[in-house]
């Protein structure tokens, strides 16, 4: 089931996922619940994820560019990327709100979210999302 009907919701679980890309190529392996990896924020079968926020924090003393995109494929990089934020400079020691609850969006089983940093290990990406079944 690629896109479940969310009118008759059984459960909604709030989650936080995060990633610090160690390189400058696209990264999709988000960590949540401490140790679990979630590829591209792609939901489990029969679930849709509502991404309610993405915040990027620059943890260095130099500006670094961030990119956030949704792909039309569960494996980010094998589909077409549609940019939410594209090469936006994040000032040193500061944060950028890419999206929040007022601009939330859904990710289905056939979509993914990927991030790219212009400088390795400079940016932390934190996403809040609801897993809806």
Residue pairs with C-beta under 8 A, 6 or more apart in sequence:
1 45
1 46
1 109
2 108
2 109
2 110
3 48
3 108
3 109
3 110
4 46
4 47
4 48
4 132
4 133
6 48
6 132
9 132
9 133
10 133
11 131
11 132
11 133
12 130
12 131
12 132
13 130
13 131
14 128
14 129
14 130
15 32
15 33
15 128
15 129
15 130
15 131
16 32
16 126
16 127
16 128
16 129
17 30
17 31
17 32
17 38
17 41
17 126
17 127
17 129
18 30
18 31
18 32
18 124
18 125
18 126
18 127
19 27
19 29
19 30
19 31
19 115
19 124
19 125
20 121
20 123
20 124
20 125
21 27
21 115
21 116
21 117
21 120
21 121
21 123
21 125
22 120
22 121
23 117
23 120
24 116
24 117
24 118
24 119
24 120
25 116
26 76
26 77
26 114
26 115
26 116
27 114
27 115
27 116
27 117
28 39
28 40
28 75
28 76
28 77
28 112
28 113
28 114
28 115
29 37
29 38
29 39
30 37
30 38
30 39
30 40
30 41
30 113
30 125
30 127
31 37
31 38
32 38
39 74
39 75
39 76
39 112
40 71
40 74
40 75
40 76
40 107
40 111
40 112
40 113
40 114
41 49
41 51
41 107
41 112
41 113
41 127
41 129
42 49
42 74
42 107
42 109
42 111
42 112
43 49
43 107
43 108
43 109
43 131
44 109
44 131
45 109
46 133
47 109
47 131
47 132
47 133
48 106
48 107
48 108
48 132
49 106
49 107
49 129
49 130
49 131
49 132
50 104
50 105
50 106
50 107
50 129
50 130
50 132
51 99
51 104
51 105
51 106
51 107
51 113
51 127
51 128
51 129
52 100
52 101
52 104
52 128
52 129
52 130
53 97
53 99
53 100
53 101
53 104
53 126
53 127
53 128
54 68
54 84
54 97
54 98
54 99
54 113
54 125
54 126
54 127
54 128
55 95
55 96
55 97
55 98
55 125
55 126
56 66
56 68
56 85
56 90
56 95
56 96
56 98
56 115
56 123
56 124
56 125
56 126
57 90
57 94
57 95
57 96
57 123
57 124
57 126
58 64
58 90
58 91
58 92
58 93
58 94
58 95
58 96
58 122
58 123
59 93
59 122
59 123
59 124
60 92
60 93
60 119
60 122
61 92
61 93
62 92
62 119
62 122
63 89
63 90
63 91
63 92
64 89
64 90
64 117
64 118
64 119
64 122
64 123
65 87
65 88
65 89
65 90
65 117
65 118
65 119
66 85
66 87
66 88
66 90
66 96
66 98
66 115
66 116
66 117
66 118
66 123
66 125
67 83
67 85
67 86
67 87
67 88
67 115
67 116
67 117
68 83
68 84
68 85
68 98
68 99
68 113
68 114
68 115
68 125
69 76
69 81
69 82
69 83
69 84
69 86
69 113
69 114
69 115
69 116
70 81
70 82
70 84
70 105
70 107
70 111
70 112
70 113
71 77
71 78
71 79
71 80
71 81
71 82
71 111
71 112
71 113
71 114
72 79
72 80
72 82
72 110
72 111
73 79
73 80
73 110
73 111
73 112
74 109
74 110
74 111
74 112
75 112
76 112
76 113
76 114
77 114
79 112
81 114
84 98
84 99
84 105
85 96
85 98
87 118
88 96
88 98
90 96
90 123
99 105
107 113
107 129
113 127
115 123
115 125
117 123
